[in-house]
Amino acid sequence: MNERIQILNMLSEGKITAEEANNLLRSLDSTTSPEPLTKPKWLRIRIAEDGQEKVKVNLPLSLARMGLALLPDQAMVQINSKGIDLDQLLDEELLAVGKIIDIEEGGNKVEVFVE
């Protein structure tokens, strides 16, 4: 049986106090390590002008910061004008799998995502 359920059952049966149950639950929280999240491995950038794909960049995240230099100046201007800080978005501590940028203006589109 799950330790948390056992603690709650002991509390409901009056075998321990609420304070004791709280201490036991906190103790469980401090000793239980969360399951590791899948770390993203790839940065993918897609840029289209007038509906046609102009830039398609796939690179390992380990090289992502260097890869930003490959973006056309217009794309960086468009990204920055939207208040998006790519350096902050690529911070490994904050990065999650999925789309991190999706900009569409007219027939132009910029997408940045991690997998």
N, CA, C and O atoms as CSV, one atom per row, in Angstrom:
chain,resi,resn,atom,element,x,y,z
A,1,MET,N,N,0.849,-1.186,0.000
A,1,MET,CA,C,0.000,0.000,0.000
A,1,MET,C,C,0.888,1.240,0.000
A,1,MET,O,O,1.957,1.245,0.610
A,2,ASN,N,N,0.455,2.255,-0.664
A,2,ASN,CA,C,1.167,3.526,-0.738
A,2,ASN,C,C,1.361,4.100,0.672
A,2,ASN,O,O,0.442,4.096,1.491
A,3,GLU,N,N,2.574,4.592,0.932
A,3,GLU,CA,C,2.889,5.134,2.264
A,3,GLU,C,C,1.977,6.294,2.642
A,3,GLU,O,O,1.585,6.423,3.801
A,4,ARG,N,N,1.643,7.125,1.685
A,4,ARG,CA,C,0.771,8.269,1.969
A,4,ARG,C,C,-0.606,7.793,2.439
A,4,ARG,O,O,-1.174,8.335,3.387
A,5,ILE,N,N,-1.122,6.783,1.767
A,5,ILE,CA,C,-2.439,6.256,2.147
A,5,ILE,C,C,-2.372,5.638,3.536
A,5,ILE,O,O,-3.298,5.792,4.332
A,6,GLN,N,N,-1.281,4.940,3.827
A,6,GLN,CA,C,-1.122,4.357,5.160
A,6,GLN,C,C,-1.134,5.445,6.232
A,6,GLN,O,O,-1.781,5.301,7.269
A,7,ILE,N,N,-0.418,6.522,5.973
A,7,ILE,CA,C,-0.372,7.631,6.938
A,7,ILE,C,C,-1.766,8.223,7.124
A,7,ILE,O,O,-2.195,8.475,8.250
A,8,LEU,N,N,-2.467,8.443,6.017
A,8,LEU,CA,C,-3.817,9.021,6.109
A,8,LEU,C,C,-4.786,8.061,6.806
A,8,LEU,O,O,-5.654,8.499,7.561
A,9,ASN,N,N,-4.643,6.766,6.559
A,9,ASN,CA,C,-5.479,5.784,7.260
A,9,ASN,C,C,-5.196,5.810,8.760
A,9,ASN,O,O,-6.125,5.767,9.567
A,10,MET,N,N,-3.919,5.880,9.136
A,10,MET,CA,C,-3.560,5.943,10.563
A,10,MET,C,C,-4.152,7.193,11.203
A,10,MET,O,O,-4.597,7.162,12.350
A,11,LEU,N,N,-4.156,8.288,10.456
A,11,LEU,CA,C,-4.740,9.534,10.965
A,11,LEU,C,C,-6.246,9.373,11.143
A,11,LEU,O,O,-6.790,9.749,12.181
A,12,SER,N,N,-6.922,8.818,10.137
A,12,SER,CA,C,-8.378,8.675,10.219
A,12,SER,C,C,-8.790,7.692,11.316
A,12,SER,O,O,-9.881,7.806,11.874
A,13,GLU,N,N,-7.914,6.721,11.628
A,13,GLU,CA,C,-8.209,5.741,12.683
A,13,GLU,C,C,-7.823,6.271,14.066
A,13,GLU,O,O,-8.045,5.602,15.074
A,14,GLY,N,N,-7.247,7.471,14.109
A,14,GLY,CA,C,-6.877,8.062,15.392
A,14,GLY,C,C,-5.589,7.498,15.969
A,14,GLY,O,O,-5.302,7.724,17.144
A,15,LYS,N,N,-4.811,6.777,15.186
A,15,LYS,CA,C,-3.563,6.189,15.686
A,15,LYS,C,C,-2.445,7.223,15.767
A,15,LYS,O,O,-1.504,7.065,16.544
A,16,ILE,N,N,-2.548,8.289,14.958
A,16,ILE,CA,C,-1.584,9.387,15.012
A,16,ILE,C,C,-2.349,10.698,14.946
A,16,ILE,O,O,-3.500,10.742,14.512
A,17,THR,N,N,-1.695,11.755,15.381
A,17,THR,CA,C,-2.319,13.081,15.341
A,17,THR,C,C,-2.101,13.704,13.966
A,17,THR,O,O,-1.313,13.208,13.160
A,18,ALA,N,N,-2.810,14.794,13.718
A,18,ALA,CA,C,-2.656,15.518,12.450
A,18,ALA,C,C,-1.229,16.032,12.311
A,18,ALA,O,O,-0.660,16.005,11.220
A,19,GLU,N,N,-0.652,16.499,13.411
A,19,GLU,CA,C,0.725,17.004,13.373
A,19,GLU,C,C,1.704,15.876,13.033
A,19,GLU,O,O,2.638,16.077,12.257
A,20,GLU,N,N,1.492,14.709,13.605
A,20,GLU,CA,C,2.360,13.568,13.306
A,20,GLU,C,C,2.209,13.156,11.832
A,20,GLU,O,O,3.194,12.846,11.161
A,21,ALA,N,N,0.978,13.158,11.349
A,21,ALA,CA,C,0.734,12.816,9.942
A,21,ALA,C,C,1.432,13.813,9.021
A,21,ALA,O,O,2.043,13.437,8.021
A,22,ASN,N,N,1.330,15.081,9.379
A,22,ASN,CA,C,1.989,16.124,8.591
A,22,ASN,C,C,3.498,15.909,8.562
A,22,ASN,O,O,4.119,16.015,7.504
A,23,ASN,N,N,4.086,15.609,9.706
A,23,ASN,CA,C,5.533,15.376,9.774
A,23,ASN,C,C,5.938,14.156,8.943
A,23,ASN,O,O,6.954,14.176,8.249
A,24,LEU,N,N,5.135,13.102,9.022
A,24,LEU,CA,C,5.433,11.902,8.241
A,24,LEU,C,C,5.330,12.181,6.735
A,24,LEU,O,O,6.172,11.725,5.961
A,25,LEU,N,N,4.313,12.921,6.327
A,25,LEU,CA,C,4.144,13.256,4.910
A,25,LEU,C,C,5.293,14.135,4.413
A,25,LEU,O,O,5.795,13.945,3.305
A,26,ARG,N,N,5.699,15.089,5.234
A,26,ARG,CA,C,6.849,15.933,4.858
A,26,ARG,C,C,8.111,15.102,4.738
A,26,ARG,O,O,8.924,15.319,3.839
A,27,SER,N,N,8.270,14.164,5.633
A,27,SER,CA,C,9.433,13.285,5.586
A,27,SER,C,C,9.441,12.479,4.290
A,27,SER,O,O,10.492,12.295,3.675
A,28,LEU,N,N,8.281,12.004,3.882
A,28,LEU,CA,C,8.179,11.273,2.613
A,28,LEU,C,C,8.557,12.169,1.441
A,28,LEU,O,O,9.264,11.747,0.526
A,29,ASP,N,N,8.080,13.413,1.480
A,29,ASP,CA,C,8.372,14.343,0.385
A,29,ASP,C,C,9.871,14.600,0.261
A,29,ASP,O,O,10.390,14.711,-0.850
A,30,SER,N,N,10.560,14.693,1.374
A,30,SER,CA,C,11.988,15.010,1.319
A,30,SER,C,C,12.836,13.819,0.891
A,30,SER,O,O,13.946,14.002,0.391
A,31,THR,N,N,12.331,12.599,1.078
A,31,THR,CA,C,13.112,11.423,0.696
A,31,THR,C,C,12.730,10.875,-0.664
A,31,THR,O,O,13.471,10.081,-1.244
A,32,THR,N,N,11.589,11.285,-1.176
A,32,THR,CA,C,11.135,10.786,-2.471
A,32,THR,C,C,11.676,11.699,-3.554
A,32,THR,O,O,11.410,12.901,-3.551
A,33,SER,N,N,12.430,11.134,-4.473
A,33,SER,CA,C,12.948,11.951,-5.567
A,33,SER,C,C,11.979,11.866,-6.737
A,33,SER,O,O,11.464,10.793,-7.051
A,34,PRO,N,N,11.733,13.001,-7.377
A,34,PRO,CA,C,10.806,12.985,-8.506
A,34,PRO,C,C,11.393,12.189,-9.668
A,34,PRO,O,O,12.609,12.075,-9.815
A,35,GLU,N,N,10.498,11.645,-10.489
A,35,GLU,CA,C,10.963,10.916,-11.657
A,35,GLU,C,C,11.651,11.882,-12.598
A,35,GLU,O,O,11.185,13.006,-12.789
A,36,PRO,N,N,12.758,11.454,-13.188
A,36,PRO,CA,C,13.469,12.363,-14.091
A,36,PRO,C,C,12.627,12.675,-15.319
A,36,PRO,O,O,11.984,11.798,-15.896
A,37,LEU,N,N,12.647,13.939,-15.701
A,37,LEU,CA,C,11.936,14.361,-16.897
A,37,LEU,C,C,12.802,14.075,-18.111
A,37,LEU,O,O,14.030,14.087,-18.026
A,38,THR,N,N,12.164,13.822,-19.223
A,38,THR,CA,C,12.914,13.645,-20.451
A,38,THR,C,C,13.490,14.989,-20.842
A,38,THR,O,O,12.764,15.969,-21.014
A,39,LYS,N,N,14.797,15.019,-20.979
A,39,LYS,CA,C,15.429,16.279,-21.355
A,39,LYS,C,C,15.376,16.438,-22.868
A,39,LYS,O,O,15.637,15.492,-23.611
A,40,PRO,N,N,15.039,17.625,-23.310
A,40,PRO,CA,C,15.021,17.857,-24.748
A,40,PRO,C,C,16.432,17.758,-25.318
A,40,PRO,O,O,17.411,18.102,-24.655
A,41,LYS,N,N,16.519,17.281,-26.559
A,41,LYS,CA,C,17.815,17.081,-27.190
A,41,LYS,C,C,18.018,17.933,-28.437
A,41,LYS,O,O,19.157,18.200,-28.822
A,42,TRP,N,N,16.930,18.365,-29.073
A,42,TRP,CA,C,17.033,19.075,-30.339
A,42,TRP,C,C,16.335,20.422,-30.304
A,42,TRP,O,O,15.271,20.568,-29.702
A,43,LEU,N,N,16.935,21.393,-30.948
A,43,LEU,CA,C,16.304,22.682,-31.206
A,43,LEU,C,C,15.957,22.698,-32.684
A,43,LEU,O,O,16.813,22.440,-33.531
A,44,ARG,N,N,14.714,22.998,-32.992
A,44,ARG,CA,C,14.270,23.036,-34.382
A,44,ARG,C,C,13.685,24.422,-34.668
A,44,ARG,O,O,12.834,24.923,-33.932
A,45,ILE,N,N,14.164,25.020,-35.747
A,45,ILE,CA,C,13.735,26.367,-36.132
A,45,ILE,C,C,13.207,26.305,-37.559
A,45,ILE,O,O,13.864,25.763,-38.448
A,46,ARG,N,N,12.022,26.861,-37.773
A,46,ARG,CA,C,11.411,26.919,-39.097
A,46,ARG,C,C,11.015,28.361,-39.372
A,46,ARG,O,O,10.330,28.995,-38.569
A,47,ILE,N,N,11.450,28.867,-40.512
A,47,ILE,CA,C,11.091,30.227,-40.908
A,47,ILE,C,C,10.540,30.177,-42.325
A,47,ILE,O,O,11.170,29.633,-43.232
A,48,ALA,N,N,9.362,30.750,-42.502
A,48,ALA,CA,C,8.720,30.794,-43.822
A,48,ALA,C,C,8.412,32.241,-44.174
A,48,ALA,O,O,7.992,33.032,-43.330
A,49,GLU,N,N,8.632,32.562,-45.436
A,49,GLU,CA,C,8.272,33.881,-45.960
A,49,GLU,C,C,7.284,33.670,-47.088
A,49,GLU,O,O,7.508,32.850,-47.978
A,50,ASP,N,N,6.212,34.401,-47.048
A,50,ASP,CA,C,5.156,34.284,-48.059
A,50,ASP,C,C,4.733,32.831,-48.262
A,50,ASP,O,O,4.495,32.395,-49.388
A,51,GLY,N,N,4.644,32.091,-47.163
A,51,GLY,CA,C,4.173,30.713,-47.205
A,51,GLY,C,C,5.206,29.687,-47.651
A,51,GLY,O,O,4.911,28.492,-47.674
A,52,GLN,N,N,6.403,30.124,-48.003
A,52,GLN,CA,C,7.451,29.195,-48.436
A,52,GLN,C,C,8.521,29.081,-47.361
A,52,GLN,O,O,9.007,30.081,-46.831
A,53,GLU,N,N,8.874,27.842,-47.054
A,53,GLU,CA,C,9.914,27.623,-46.052
A,53,GLU,C,C,11.248,28.136,-46.581
A,53,GLU,O,O,11.710,27.725,-47.645
A,54,LYS,N,N,11.863,29.048,-45.813
A,54,LYS,CA,C,13.140,29.642,-46.206
A,54,LYS,C,C,14.291,29.104,-45.360
A,54,LYS,O,O,15.412,28.947,-45.844
A,55,VAL,N,N,13.998,28.823,-44.084
A,55,VAL,CA,C,15.035,28.350,-43.178
A,55,VAL,C,C,14.510,27.146,-42.419
A,55,VAL,O,O,13.392,27.155,-41.904
A,56,LYS,N,N,15.333,26.113,-42.358
A,56,LYS,CA,C,15.000,24.914,-41.599
A,56,LYS,C,C,16.284,24.493,-40.885
A,56,LYS,O,O,17.220,23.990,-41.507
A,57,VAL,N,N,16.311,24.706,-39.576
A,57,VAL,CA,C,17.506,24.411,-38.795
A,57,VAL,C,C,17.158,23.360,-37.747
A,57,VAL,O,O,16.202,23.524,-36.988
A,58,ASN,N,N,17.934,22.282,-37.708
A,58,ASN,CA,C,17.808,21.238,-36.695
A,58,ASN,C,C,19.192,21.076,-36.072
A,58,ASN,O,O,20.147,20.709,-36.757
A,59,LEU,N,N,19.296,21.344,-34.796
A,59,LEU,CA,C,20.592,21.162,-34.181
A,59,LEU,C,C,20.472,20.692,-32.750
A,59,LEU,O,O,19.485,20.975,-32.070
A,60,PRO,N,N,21.489,19.966,-32.294
A,60,PRO,CA,C,21.469,19.521,-30.900
A,60,PRO,C,C,21.441,20.733,-29.975
A,60,PRO,O,O,22.060,21.759,-30.259
A,61,LEU,N,N,20.725,20.606,-28.879
A,61,LEU,CA,C,20.651,21.719,-27.937
A,61,LEU,C,C,22.031,22.124,-27.438
A,61,LEU,O,O,22.264,23.287,-27.108
A,62,SER,N,N,22.945,21.157,-27.383
A,62,SER,CA,C,24.282,21.488,-26.923
A,62,SER,C,C,24.951,22.520,-27.838
A,62,SER,O,O,25.873,23.219,-27.419
A,63,LEU,N,N,24.487,22.610,-29.077
A,63,LEU,CA,C,25.031,23.592,-30.013
A,63,LEU,C,C,24.058,24.733,-30.310
A,63,LEU,O,O,24.330,25.578,-31.162
A,64,ALA,N,N,22.943,24.755,-29.616
A,64,ALA,CA,C,21.868,25.693,-29.933
A,64,ALA,C,C,22.305,27.149,-29.855
A,64,ALA,O,O,21.954,27.948,-30.724
A,65,ARG,N,N,23.047,27.492,-28.851
A,65,ARG,CA,C,23.455,28.899,-28.727
A,65,ARG,C,C,24.304,29.325,-29.919
A,65,ARG,O,O,24.165,30.442,-30.418
A,66,MET,N,N,25.177,28.440,-30.370
A,66,MET,CA,C,25.974,28.766,-31.554
A,66,MET,C,C,25.074,28.830,-32.781
A,66,MET,O,O,25.312,29.631,-33.686
A,67,GLY,N,N,24.048,27.997,-32.817
A,67,GLY,CA,C,23.145,27.942,-33.954
A,67,GLY,C,C,22.312,29.204,-34.132
A,67,GLY,O,O,21.841,29.486,-35.234
A,68,LEU,N,N,22.129,29.955,-33.069
A,68,LEU,CA,C,21.361,31.199,-33.184
A,68,LEU,C,C,22.028,32.153,-34.165
A,68,LEU,O,O,21.359,32.990,-34.770
A,69,ALA,N,N,23.329,32.034,-34.323
A,69,ALA,CA,C,24.042,32.885,-35.270
A,69,ALA,C,C,23.627,32.587,-36.713
A,69,ALA,O,O,23.858,33.403,-37.604
A,70,LEU,N,N,23.017,31.426,-36.945
A,70,LEU,CA,C,22.586,31.051,-38.292
A,70,LEU,C,C,21.264,31.708,-38.690
A,70,LEU,O,O,20.916,31.739,-39.871
A,71,LEU,N,N,20.538,32.226,-37.718
A,71,LEU,CA,C,19.251,32.845,-38.033
A,71,LEU,C,C,19.461,34.123,-38.831
A,71,LEU,O,O,20.347,34.918,-38.518
A,72,PRO,N,N,18.649,34.319,-39.858
A,72,PRO,CA,C,18.742,35.573,-40.613
A,72,PRO,C,C,18.447,36.767,-39.698
A,72,PRO,O,O,17.670,36.666,-38.748
A,73,ASP,N,N,19.079,37.882,-40.008
A,73,ASP,CA,C,18.893,39.082,-39.191
A,73,ASP,C,C,17.421,39.468,-39.080
A,73,ASP,O,O,16.967,39.893,-38.018
A,74,GLN,N,N,16.672,39.319,-40.183
A,74,GLN,CA,C,15.253,39.671,-40.164
A,74,GLN,C,C,14.493,38.823,-39.152
A,74,GLN,O,O,13.604,39.321,-38.461
A,75,ALA,N,N,14.840,37.552,-39.067
A,75,ALA,CA,C,14.153,36.671,-38.124
A,75,ALA,C,C,14.441,37.095,-36.692
A,75,ALA,O,O,13.542,37.119,-35.852
A,76,MET,N,N,15.703,37.430,-36.415
A,76,MET,CA,C,16.055,37.869,-35.061
A,76,MET,C,C,15.356,39.179,-34.709
A,76,MET,O,O,14.896,39.359,-33.581
A,77,VAL,N,N,15.278,40.085,-35.671
A,77,VAL,CA,C,14.577,41.351,-35.434
A,77,VAL,C,C,13.114,41.076,-35.113
A,77,VAL,O,O,12.552,41.667,-34.191
A,78,GLN,N,N,12.501,40.180,-35.877
A,78,GLN,CA,C,11.086,39.854,-35.653
A,78,GLN,C,C,10.901,39.192,-34.287
A,78,GLN,O,O,9.962,39.525,-33.564
A,79,ILE,N,N,11.776,38.269,-33.930
A,79,ILE,CA,C,11.688,37.583,-32.633
A,79,ILE,C,C,11.870,38.586,-31.495
A,79,ILE,O,O,11.098,38.592,-30.537
A,80,ASN,N,N,12.896,39.434,-31.605
A,80,ASN,CA,C,13.165,40.425,-30.555
A,80,ASN,C,C,12.045,41.450,-30.442
A,80,ASN,O,O,11.739,41.911,-29.343
A,81,SER,N,N,11.425,41.814,-31.571
A,81,SER,CA,C,10.346,42.805,-31.533
A,81,SER,C,C,9.133,42.290,-30.772
A,81,SER,O,O,8.306,43.074,-30.306
A,82,LYS,N,N,9.027,40.965,-30.647
A,82,LYS,CA,C,7.921,40.365,-29.896
A,82,LYS,C,C,8.259,40.210,-28.414
A,82,LYS,O,O,7.477,39.653,-27.643
A,83,GLY,N,N,9.438,40.713,-28.026
A,83,GLY,CA,C,9.829,40.627,-26.620
A,83,GLY,C,C,10.300,39.247,-26.211
A,83,GLY,O,O,10.209,38.887,-25.037
A,84,ILE,N,N,10.802,38.468,-27.154
A,84,ILE,CA,C,11.252,37.111,-26.863
A,84,ILE,C,C,12.762,37.100,-26.709
A,84,ILE,O,O,13.487,37.560,-27.591
A,85,ASP,N,N,13.226,36.581,-25.604
A,85,ASP,CA,C,14.653,36.468,-25.316
A,85,ASP,C,C,15.072,35.012,-25.528
A,85,ASP,O,O,14.827,34.166,-24.668
A,86,LEU,N,N,15.703,34.717,-26.670
A,86,LEU,CA,C,16.073,33.342,-26.984
A,86,LEU,C,C,17.087,32.778,-25.992
A,86,LEU,O,O,17.059,31.585,-25.690
A,87,ASP,N,N,17.975,33.620,-25.486
A,87,ASP,CA,C,18.940,33.128,-24.490
A,87,ASP,C,C,18.228,32.592,-23.264
A,87,ASP,O,O,18.584,31.534,-22.746
A,88,GLN,N,N,17.227,33.315,-22.799
A,88,GLN,CA,C,16.468,32.860,-21.637
A,88,GLN,C,C,15.673,31.595,-21.980
A,88,GLN,O,O,15.577,30.678,-21.165
A,89,LEU,N,N,15.111,31.552,-23.177
A,89,LEU,CA,C,14.329,30.381,-23.578
A,89,LEU,C,C,15.180,29.130,-23.686
A,89,LEU,O,O,14.682,28.020,-23.497
A,90,LEU,N,N,16.454,29.299,-23.986
A,90,LEU,CA,C,17.347,28.151,-24.127
A,90,LEU,C,C,18.057,27.790,-22.832
A,90,LEU,O,O,18.928,26.920,-22.817
A,91,ASP,N,N,17.690,28.453,-21.753
A,91,ASP,CA,C,18.251,28.116,-20.449
A,91,ASP,C,C,17.841,26.686,-20.110
A,91,ASP,O,O,16.651,26.396,-19.984
A,92,GLU,N,N,18.813,25.795,-19.962
A,92,GLU,CA,C,18.526,24.378,-19.757
A,92,GLU,C,C,17.666,24.115,-18.530
A,92,GLU,O,O,16.924,23.133,-18.500
A,93,GLU,N,N,17.751,24.970,-17.522
A,93,GLU,CA,C,16.959,24.778,-16.309
A,93,GLU,C,C,15.480,25.057,-16.558
A,93,GLU,O,O,14.617,24.511,-15.870
A,94,LEU,N,N,15.192,25.899,-17.533
A,94,LEU,CA,C,13.802,26.310,-17.781
A,94,LEU,C,C,13.182,25.624,-18.989
A,94,LEU,O,O,11.966,25.664,-19.179
A,95,LEU,N,N,14.021,24.997,-19.805
A,95,LEU,CA,C,13.574,24.472,-21.088
A,95,LEU,C,C,12.691,23.235,-20.942
A,95,LEU,O,O,13.002,22.322,-20.177
A,96,ALA,N,N,11.603,23.221,-21.676
A,96,ALA,CA,C,10.698,22.066,-21.692
A,96,ALA,C,C,10.454,21.660,-23.139
A,96,ALA,O,O,10.593,22.475,-24.051
A,97,VAL,N,N,10.094,20.411,-23.345
A,97,VAL,CA,C,9.810,19.915,-24.679
A,97,VAL,C,C,8.547,20.591,-25.201
A,97,VAL,O,O,7.565,20.736,-24.472
A,98,GLY,N,N,8.578,21.001,-26.462
A,98,GLY,CA,C,7.409,21.615,-27.086
A,98,GLY,C,C,7.776,22.880,-27.830
A,98,GLY,O,O,8.948,23.241,-27.938
A,99,LYS,N,N,6.748,23.553,-28.346
A,99,LYS,CA,C,6.950,24.784,-29.105
A,99,LYS,C,C,7.202,25.921,-28.131
A,99,LYS,O,O,6.455,26.111,-27.172
A,100,ILE,N,N,8.273,26.679,-28.389
A,100,ILE,CA,C,8.576,27.797,-27.505
A,100,ILE,C,C,8.343,29.144,-28.185
A,100,ILE,O,O,8.206,30.167,-27.513
A,101,ILE,N,N,8.298,29.144,-29.522
A,101,ILE,CA,C,7.993,30.368,-30.267
A,101,ILE,C,C,7.109,30.006,-31.442
A,101,ILE,O,O,7.352,29.021,-32.138
A,102,ASP,N,N,6.082,30.810,-31.656
A,102,ASP,CA,C,5.209,30.640,-32.819
A,102,ASP,C,C,4.713,32.026,-33.206
A,102,ASP,O,O,3.803,32.567,-32.578
A,103,ILE,N,N,5.319,32.596,-34.248
A,103,ILE,CA,C,4.975,33.949,-34.682
A,103,ILE,C,C,4.475,33.883,-36.117
A,103,ILE,O,O,5.112,33.274,-36.977
A,104,GLU,N,N,3.332,34.512,-36.371
A,104,GLU,CA,C,2.811,34.613,-37.733
A,104,GLU,C,C,2.417,36.049,-37.997
A,104,GLU,O,O,1.675,36.658,-37.227
A,105,GLU,N,N,2.926,36.585,-39.100
A,105,GLU,CA,C,2.529,37.915,-39.561
A,105,GLU,C,C,2.402,37.860,-41.064
A,105,GLU,O,O,3.385,37.634,-41.770
A,106,GLY,N,N,1.208,38.062,-41.552
A,106,GLY,CA,C,0.991,37.957,-42.989
A,106,GLY,C,C,1.337,36.547,-43.445
A,106,GLY,O,O,0.844,35.573,-42.875
A,107,GLY,N,N,2.169,36.428,-44.453
A,107,GLY,CA,C,2.595,35.124,-44.931
A,107,GLY,C,C,3.903,34.669,-44.314
A,107,GLY,O,O,4.474,33.665,-44.740
A,108,ASN,N,N,4.390,35.403,-43.305
A,108,ASN,CA,C,5.654,35.077,-42.669
A,108,ASN,C,C,5.410,34.333,-41.358
A,108,ASN,O,O,4.487,34.649,-40.608
A,109,LYS,N,N,6.257,33.344,-41.102
A,109,LYS,CA,C,6.075,32.541,-39.902
A,109,LYS,C,C,7.430,32.138,-39.338
A,109,LYS,O,O,8.339,31.768,-40.081
A,110,VAL,N,N,7.555,32.213,-38.011
A,110,VAL,CA,C,8.748,31.748,-37.307
A,110,VAL,C,C,8.292,30.783,-36.238
A,110,VAL,O,O,7.431,31.109,-35.421
A,111,GLU,N,N,8.876,29.578,-36.241
A,111,GLU,CA,C,8.581,28.578,-35.231
A,111,GLU,C,C,9.901,28.065,-34.648
A,111,GLU,O,O,10.850,27.762,-35.370
A,112,VAL,N,N,9.923,27.980,-33.328
A,112,VAL,CA,C,11.077,27.404,-32.646
A,112,VAL,C,C,10.510,26.410,-31.639
A,112,VAL,O,O,9.643,26.750,-30.834
A,113,PHE,N,N,11.009,25.181,-31.693
A,113,PHE,CA,C,10.550,24.183,-30.735
A,113,PHE,C,C,11.674,23.231,-30.390
A,113,PHE,O,O,12.674,23.140,-31.103
A,114,VAL,N,N,11.496,22.520,-29.280
A,114,VAL,CA,C,12.491,21.566,-28.818
A,114,VAL,C,C,11.867,20.190,-28.731
A,114,VAL,O,O,10.685,20.040,-28.420
A,115,GLU,N,N,12.675,19.201,-29.007
A,115,GLU,CA,C,12.212,17.815,-28.939
A,115,GLU,C,C,13.247,16.996,-28.193
A,115,GLU,O,O,13.068,15.791,-28.013
